[in-house]
Amino acid sequence: MPANLGVIGCGKMGYALLKGINSAPTTFGSVHIYDVDPARIQLFGREFNAQEATPGEVVANSDLVILAVKPGQIKAVLQATRDHWSQDKLLVSIAAGIKTATIEKELLPGVRVIRVMPNTPCLVGEGVSAIAGGLNASPADLDAVQGILATVGVALIIEEAYMDALTAVSGSGPAYAFLLAEAFMDASLSTGLSSDISRRLVLQTLKGSIAMLEQSGEHPAVLKAQVTSPGGTTIAGLRELEAGGLRAAFFAAVDKARQRSAELGAD
């Protein structure tokens, strides 16, 4: 594990990753951070004993640096810190859509780059993160980053060619799940149930259903059939969901998100 850690961008995802790292048995010797928001600097200093620095100082004083900035800010950050990167430093980018080759092009030759796509459930330790190595990243680098991300959920090492697809599924996926839960709660309200009861019913129903999927190992279609009786209430509801285009909407949403991820990488 690298001795010192740097984080440029102290938003929610940077916070989630540092929280996970702090919970792991192996820790970094020191943590150096940069953010434009003084309140975030204070929060990270208070909770993680992180030291404020300029972007260049973060890179210079760290063995592993997490770039947790938005895709549109990556180029400016790399240009501002270019002279501080070297082959003994590992750059981990969580910027959606930005390819490792794009990052490497902005840096001196030989810098080790890893691209990561986490999702927001990392904030509660239930995230999914995909990891892809750049030209100079070694298997040991990938293993080290996988170990870090495993502290906040499931971490998968994949080929970078699949990163846009994974971004569309697990990166954007929580928003689809939240929208589904919101619609389900509103539908419950329309039956006359209270807001509190609707929330409890929907969340526990979704939670229990996911648990059944995980524990049974069955395909969702098999478990769906077990709930669906001929001429019953469930098949009547499922018919309406299919008529409303729920399945087609998911296909379209994932494909559109995949296209947008690819577009971000091409900008």
C-alpha positions in Angstrom: 0.0 0.0 0.0 1.4 3.4 -0.9 2.7 5.5 2.1 0.9 8.8 1.3 -2.5 9.5 -0.2 -3.6 12.6 -2.2 -7.2 13.6 -3.1 -8.0 16.4 -5.5 -11.7 17.1 -5.3 -13.3 16.7 -1.9 -16.9 16.0 -3.0 -19.2 13.2 -1.9 -17.4 10.5 -3.7 -14.0 11.6 -2.5 -15.5 11.6 1.0 -16.9 8.1 0.6 -13.6 6.7 -0.6 -11.6 8.3 2.3 -14.2 7.1 4.8 -13.8 3.5 3.5 -10.0 3.8 3.5 -10.1 5.0 7.1 -12.2 2.0 8.1 -9.6 -0.5 6.6 -6.9 -2.1 8.8 -4.1 -0.7 6.6 -3.9 3.1 6.4 -1.9 5.7 4.6 0.9 7.6 6.4 -0.6 11.0 5.5 -3.4 12.4 3.5 -3.0 15.6 1.4 -6.1 17.3 -0.1 -7.2 20.1 -2.4 -10.7 21.5 -3.0 -12.0 24.9 -4.0 -14.5 24.8 -1.1 -13.0 25.8 2.3 -15.9 24.0 4.1 -14.9 20.7 2.4 -11.3 21.2 3.3 -12.3 21.7 7.0 -14.5 18.6 6.9 -11.8 16.4 5.5 -9.2 17.9 8.0 -11.5 17.2 10.9 -12.6 13.7 10.0 -9.6 12.3 8.2 -6.7 14.5 9.6 -6.1 15.5 6.0 -3.6 18.3 5.2 -4.6 21.1 2.9 -2.3 21.7 -0.1 -2.2 23.1 -3.6 -2.9 20.6 -6.4 0.8 20.5 -7.2 1.7 19.9 -3.6 -0.9 17.1 -3.3 0.8 15.3 -6.2 4.3 16.0 -5.0 3.7 14.7 -1.5 1.6 11.6 -2.4 2.3 8.1 -3.7 -1.3 7.6 -4.8 -3.5 10.5 -6.0 -7.3 10.2 -6.4 -8.6 12.7 -8.9 -12.2 13.2 -7.8 -13.1 16.1 -10.0 -15.7 16.4 -12.7 -14.9 15.3 -16.2 -14.7 18.9 -17.5 -12.1 19.8 -14.9 -9.7 16.9 -15.5 -7.6 18.6 -18.3 -7.1 21.8 -16.3 -6.0 19.8 -13.2 -3.6 17.7 -15.2 -2.1 20.7 -16.9 -1.6 22.5 -13.6 0.1 19.5 -12.0 1.9 18.0 -15.0 5.5 18.7 -13.7 4.8 16.9 -10.4 3.9 13.5 -11.8 6.5 10.8 -12.1 6.6 7.0 -12.7 6.6 6.3 -9.0 3.2 7.9 -8.5 -0.2 6.2 -9.2 -3.0 8.4 -10.5 -6.6 7.1 -9.9 -9.3 9.0 -11.8 -13.0 8.7 -11.0 -14.1 11.1 -13.8 -16.9 9.6 -15.8 -16.1 9.0 -19.5 -12.4 10.1 -19.4 -10.2 7.4 -20.8 -6.8 6.5 -19.4 -5.2 7.4 -22.8 -6.7 10.9 -22.6 -5.1 11.3 -19.1 -1.8 9.9 -20.1 -1.6 12.2 -23.1 -1.5 15.2 -20.7 1.3 13.8 -18.5 4.9 12.9 -18.8 5.6 9.4 -20.2 5.5 6.5 -17.8 2.9 7.8 -15.3 0.7 4.9 -14.0 -3.0 5.7 -14.5 -6.0 3.8 -13.4 -9.6 4.7 -14.3 -12.4 4.0 -11.8 -16.2 4.2 -12.1 -17.7 4.1 -8.6 -21.4 4.8 -7.8 -23.0 6.8 -5.0 -24.0 3.7 -2.8 -20.3 3.8 -1.9 -21.4 6.4 0.6 -23.1 3.7 2.6 -20.6 0.9 1.9 -22.7 -0.8 -0.7 -21.2 0.6 -3.9 -20.0 -1.0 -7.1 -16.7 0.2 -8.6 -15.2 -0.8 -11.9 -11.4 -0.6 -12.3 -9.4 -0.4 -15.6 -5.7 0.1 -15.9 -3.9 2.4 -18.3 -0.8 1.6 -20.4 1.7 1.7 -17.5 -0.5 0.3 -14.6 0.7 -3.0 -13.2 -1.3 -5.9 -11.9 -0.1 -4.9 -8.4 -1.4 -1.3 -9.0 -4.8 -2.7 -9.9 -4.9 -5.0 -6.9 -4.0 -2.1 -4.6 -6.8 0.1 -6.0 -9.2 -2.9 -5.8 -8.4 -3.3 -2.2 -9.1 0.4 -1.5 -12.5 0.3 -3.3 -13.5 -3.0 -1.6 -13.8 -1.0 1.6 -16.9 0.7 0.1 -18.6 -2.1 -1.7 -17.8 -4.5 -4.6 -14.8 -3.7 -6.8 -14.4 -5.3 -10.3 -11.3 -5.2 -12.5 -12.5 -5.0 -16.2 -11.2 -4.1 -19.6 -11.5 -0.4 -20.3 -13.5 -1.1 -23.5 -16.5 -2.0 -21.2 -16.3 1.0 -19.0 -18.9 3.1 -20.8 -21.4 0.2 -20.6 -20.7 -0.3 -16.9 -21.0 3.4 -16.3 -24.5 3.3 -17.9 -25.5 0.3 -15.6 -24.0 0.8 -12.2 -22.7 4.3 -12.4 -26.0 5.8 -13.4 -28.1 2.9 -12.1 -28.8 4.3 -8.6 -30.7 7.1 -10.2 -32.9 4.6 -12.0 -33.5 2.7 -8.8 -34.4 5.9 -6.9 -36.8 6.9 -9.7 -38.4 3.5 -9.5 -38.8 3.7 -5.7 -40.2 7.2 -6.0 -42.8 6.1 -8.6 -43.7 3.1 -6.5 -44.2 5.2 -3.4 -46.4 7.7 -5.4 -48.5 4.8 -6.7 -48.9 3.6 -3.1 -50.0 7.0 -2.0 -52.6 7.0 -4.8 -54.3 3.9 -3.1 -54.9 6.0 0.0 -52.0 4.7 2.1 -50.1 7.3 4.1 -46.7 8.7 3.1 -44.9 7.0 6.0 -46.5 3.6 5.4 -45.9 3.9 1.6 -42.2 4.5 2.2 -41.9 1.6 4.6 -43.8 -0.8 2.4 -41.9 0.1 -0.8 -38.4 0.1 0.8 -38.9 -3.2 2.6 -40.4 -4.8 -0.5 -37.5 -3.7 -2.6 -35.0 -4.7 0.1 -36.5 -8.1 0.5 -36.7 -8.7 -3.2 -33.1 -7.9 -3.7 -32.2 -10.3 -0.7 -34.1 -13.1 -2.4 -32.3 -12.5 -5.7 -28.9 -12.6 -3.9 -29.6 -15.6 -1.7 -31.5 -17.8 -4.1 -29.2 -17.3 -7.1 -32.3 -17.6 -9.3 -32.9 -15.5 -12.4 -35.4 -12.7 -11.7 -37.9 -14.3 -14.1 -38.0 -17.4 -12.0 -38.8 -15.4 -8.8 -41.3 -13.2 -10.6 -43.2 -16.4 -11.8 -43.4 -17.6 -8.2 -45.3 -14.4 -7.2 -47.6 -14.5 -10.3 -50.8 -16.5 -10.2 -53.1 -17.1 -13.2 -55.7 -14.4 -13.3 -54.4 -12.8 -10.1 -53.5 -9.4 -8.9 -49.8 -9.6 -9.8 -50.2 -10.5 -13.4 -52.7 -7.6 -13.7 -50.1 -5.2 -12.4 -47.3 -6.7 -14.5 -49.5 -6.3 -17.6 -49.8 -2.6 -17.0 -46.1 -2.2 -16.4 -45.3 -3.9 -19.7 -48.0 -1.9 -21.5 -46.4 1.3 -20.0 -43.1 0.4 -21.6 -41.1 -0.2 -18.4 -38.8 -2.8 -20.0 -38.3 -0.8 -23.2 -37.6 2.3 -21.1 -34.8 0.6 -19.3 -33.2 -0.6 -22.5 -33.3 2.9 -23.9 -32.0 4.6 -20.7 -29.0 2.3 -20.4 -28.1 2.7 -24.0 -28.5 6.5 -23.9 -26.3 6.7 -20.8 -23.7 4.5 -22.4 -23.6 6.8 -25.4 -23.3 9.9 -23.2 -20.3 8.3 -21.4 -18.6 7.7 -24.7 -19.3 11.3 -25.7 -17.7 12.6 -22.5 -14.6 10.7 -23.3 -14.5 12.1 -26.8 -14.9 15.8 -25.8 
